[in-house]
Amino acid sequence: MNEHHLNVWLEVSRHAYTHNLSFFRQLVGPDVELAAVVKSNAYGHGMQQIAALAKDADSFCVHALTEALQLRQAGFTRDILILGPVPIEDLEQVVAHDLRMALFTHRSAIRLAEISTRLQQPARVHLKLETGTHRQGIDADELDGFCDFFKRNPGVIAEGVYTHFANIEDTTDHDYAEVQLTRFKSAVDRLRAAGIDPPRCHAACSAATLVFPETHFNMVRLGISQYGLWSSKETYLSYRLEHPEARTALVPALSWKTRISQLKQVPAGSFVGYGCTYQTTRSTRIAVLPVGYADGYDRRFSNQSHVLIRGRRAPVRGRICMNLTMVDVTDISTVELGDEVVLLGRQGDEAVTADQLASLAGTIHYEILTRINWDLPRLVVD
Ligand SMILES: Cc1ncc(COP(=O)(O)O)c(C=O)c1O
């Protein structure tokens, strides 16, 4: 398949992606495990495509068992850690496929012990510790119970221990992250004192990896920034304080494209799209694009975003429809039917960033990326 046969597609730049991973390899050094977080279709980039490009990643993190199984079925043999909950009925698959999973309930621990005895295979878990996010996690007062459990059930192996920061990307003030880090270290010390010494210890997401080296321990879980995006403006600013070359450190890997499917001239005073929310103020050339909110091009971009055509910005006119969008190309005189249109990414000297789209939709770039329809083709280019 190539892009000439497609109405809407995504391109993942091999060059950009591998550049970002080697940047992180250099940042954390050779001895820290680089886990590529490829959940939610690799943040919209295509899980299989990214897993194949991620040669410099030591392991993968996913949210769901189904994602882990897809990676195994596609032939990826590296370690895979499931961060989300695994339904109790499916725990056997974790053991049978030699996966790792986050452990935070006794119920799952007990069932894993039964399964590992029955299958005569170890169940590998990473203990998820509650340090202040109040999401999934084992509270400090539950730790002793888990230590007893591991001593009594050698088939369940505490391969890792980890936590997740609540407030590392939304601020340049890392006081709360420091509090969580202190709680994490003291919980790990308690585990060790009780004779449970998980070989892998991790806390860092992208923002922590970039601005808080103390959180690297011996593994980092790298999500958004492996794809070339800063977790937030605050993360970028904090990093840039110490690293003047920050502007070129990360290169966005994803472009989202379509083609003009119809061109028409409409007189001044004409309405464009549902609800007649836009009325032309001059004789206007409209290009119709075969992309809409069903593809993830958010309806909140109506009358707000712009796309790139022939290296120029073309504003969206009227409402984004389910499968179609109209843009104003009056000022792009050379435009032709079939021209490539960039919804997200660069064209010539212009760029549309996931951050810009996110601010138009009142959300964050994570949501824009992960909601790009997963069925759209993702092509690896350059
Ligand atoms: C537990 C956990 N670790 C790591 C990550 C990666 O975070 P980021 O994309 O900010 O690097 C996530 C993302 O949601 C997560 O939930």
The ligand as an SDF file (V2000), in Angstrom:
LIG
                    3D

 16 16  0  0  0  0  0  0  0  0999 V2000
    2.3770    4.2540   34.5780 C   0  0  0  0  0  0  0  0  0  0  0  0
    2.8570    5.0720   33.4150 C   0  0  0  0  0  0  0  0  0  0  0  0
    4.1660    5.1440   33.1770 N   0  0  0  0  0  0  0  0  0  0  0  0
    4.6570    5.8700   32.1450 C   0  0  0  0  0  0  0  0  0  0  0  0
    3.8190    6.5680   31.3040 C   0  0  0  0  0  0  0  0  0  0  0  0
    4.4170    7.3890   30.1890 C   0  0  0  0  0  0  0  0  0  0  0  0
    4.1940    8.7440   30.4060 O   0  0  0  0  0  0  0  0  0  0  0  0
    4.7250    9.8400   29.3760 P   0  0  0  0  0  0  0  0  0  0  0  0
    3.9220    9.6340   28.1330 O   0  0  0  0  0  0  0  0  0  0  0  0
    4.4020   11.1450   30.0140 O   0  0  0  0  0  0  0  0  0  0  0  0
    6.1480    9.5650   29.1760 O   0  0  0  0  0  0  0  0  0  0  0  0
    2.4460    6.5250   31.5120 C   0  0  0  0  0  0  0  0  0  0  0  0
    1.5590    7.2740   30.6370 C   0  0  0  0  0  0  0  0  0  0  0  0
    0.3940    7.4530   30.7950 O   0  0  0  0  0  0  0  0  0  0  0  0
    1.9470    5.7450   32.6050 C   0  0  0  0  0  0  0  0  0  0  0  0
    0.6310    5.6860   32.8730 O   0  0  0  0  0  0  0  0  0  0  0  0
  1  2  1  0
  2  3  1  0
  2 15  2  0
  3  4  2  0
  4  5  1  0
  5  6  1  0
  5 12  2  0
  6  7  1  0
  7  8  1  0
  8  9  2  0
  8 10  1  0
  8 11  1  0
 12 13  1  0
 12 15  1  0
 13 14  2  0
 15 16  1  0
M  END
$$$$
